[in-house]
Amino acid sequence: MSDFGDDDTGGFDHDEVKACIEQSVEPVLGQSVYHAKRVHDWTAAIIESVLKNLRQLDKNFKYIVTSTIMQRNGAGMHTSSACFWDLNTDGSCSVKWENQTMHCVVTVFAVHV
């Protein structure tokens, strides 16, 4: 994905958002082993951490954050989204994280206000 807009004009900074996501997933999941009963807590903790990191950027955006955790067992997964927004200021970023037992995909949508 590419950056949308220009940081000086308040546009979406893909690399900055990607870092916020990466800094949130690893501390929560780390070397954890997939356990279905823990997925709800993990996703909630990841989303809360991502939102905290995004707020600390102090940008004028409304954020939507999604987190999907799936057991790593060879099953396929496909996801897609579409947005109708201002390509000069708004944007999205998805990060895939995985270990030996699970996949995690976190997506942030940012709409400039």
N, C-alpha and C positions, 0 to 999 in steps of 0.2 A: 504494500500500500504506500501511497505517497502522502506527503504533508499537504494539507489543505490550507490555503490562505498563508498569511505571513504573521509570525508571532508579534511583530511590532504593531500590527493593526488589529490584534485580538483574534486572529484566525486559529484554527485547530492545529496543534502541534502533535503529529502522530508519534514521534519519538518520545516526547515527554509523557504522553498517555501510555505508551507501551511500557516505559519504565515504571510507571505507577502500578500497572498490572503485574509485572514481573516481581516487583518488590512486595506484592501482596500474596501471591500464590505460594511461593517457596516456603515462607515461614509457616503457613497453614498446613500444607500438604507434605512438604519435605520428603522424608523417607517413609511416609505412612503407607500401610497396606490397605487396599480397597476393602471397605466394609460398608454394606448398604445402609446400615443403621446410623452411620456417621456422616453420610453424604449431606443431609439437610444442614447439620451444624457446620460442615466444611464450606458449603456454598454460601451460607449466611455470613460466616467469618470473612471469606474472600471478598464478597460484595461490600461488606462494611469497611474493610481495609482499603479497597480500591476507592470507594467514595471519600474516605478520610484523606487519602493521598491526593485525590483530584481537588478536593476543597483547599488543600494546602497550596495548590498552584495559584490560587486566588485569581482565577480567570472568570470572565463573565459568561458562563455556560450553564445550561441545564443538562444534567447527565442521566443517562439510562445505562445501567450495568446489568449484564446477564452472566451467569456462571453455570456451566454444565459439567458434571462429573459423571464419567461412564467407566464401568469396569473394562479393563483391557483383556478381552477374550476372543478377539478376532472378528467381532461383529463390525459391520460398517456403520458409518454415521455421516449424514449429510445435513448441512444447515445452510440457509440462505436468508437474506434480508434485503429489503429495498426501502429507500428513504426519498422523500420529496423535500429537499431543503436547499439552502444556499451553499453551493460548492466552494465559494470564496471564504466562508467562515466556519461552516459546520463540518463534521467529519465523524468517522468511526475507526475503531482499532480492535482487532481480534488477536488474541495470543493463545497459542496452544502449548500446553505443558503436559508432560507425561513422565511416568516412572514405570517400573516393571508391572504394576498391577492396575493402573488407571490412566485415563486421559482426562484432561480438564481444558475446557475452552472458555475463555472470558472475553466478552465483547463489551466495549464502551461506545455508546452513541453520544455525541456532544452537539447540542444546538445552542448557538450563540444568541444571547438575549440583549 
